[in-house]
Amino acid sequence: MWEAAFWGALSASSLLIGAVIALRWQVSPRIVGLVMGFGAGALISAVSFDLVDEAIETSAGSGAVGLGLAAGALVFFLGDWYIDRRGGDQRKDIGGKGAEGNATAITLGTVLDGIPESIVVGGSLVAGGGVSAAVVAAAFISNLPEALGASVGLKKGGMSRGRLIALWVAIVVVSALSSALGYLVLDDASPNVGAFFQTFAAGAMLTMLADSMIPEAHEEGGRYVGLFLVLGFALAVFISMSQ
């Protein structure tokens, strides 16, 4: 369990790194957009090969894969819709359009984005073959631009540096706990239940990618985002095949 918590915290630590970068330097939105595109590609690869493909092998055609994908997509969509209405719709905006008044919504939105990744990180240890390096790398890379954009917005809204850093530290802690929970839930789960939770996370992550991450990356990064997305996908495939 503690190992799962460690890897969950590590994958989310880029949120804190992104916040520090945003406080100290002004990063070009174009560069952040390209990094976001790269991270999106890595996440797509992790979803395909480390979640869905494995779930298909273990579920033996029980229908758990389809149910998990549908449930994950629907739950994320509804949660994201609610948080957007509360003021968290700009949490992935690279230009930093968030404001301190929306800090709660931005925090909840970031947690919503990160929980499926963290659960999968912890669950990947259940098989005993070690953590999925591809999932950890994909989550780490994709979290960085989100923290950059949100931190710029919160800083513009008047949030103090100390409070901003404390906010991201708390989210990293939540991610670590989510990863530990993923390990505990999947450790004693049947293959069908495990497949459901894996594809639930996959459905949520795919919905997040299509809803905000890829559009925002393309808006700021331009036409080169497609190339960076494929590079991220290829790197994650290489990491998965190397394990």
ZIZIKA-V639546 format. One record per helix or strand of 3 or more residues. SS is the DSSP state (hx for helix, st for strand). FROM is the first residue (numbers start at 1). TO is the last residue. Records with the same first field share a line. If there is no record, write none. Layout:
SS: FROM-TO / FROM-TO
//
This chain:
hx: 2-24 / 29-59 / 64-88 / 100-123 / 133-156 / 161-187 / 191-242
//
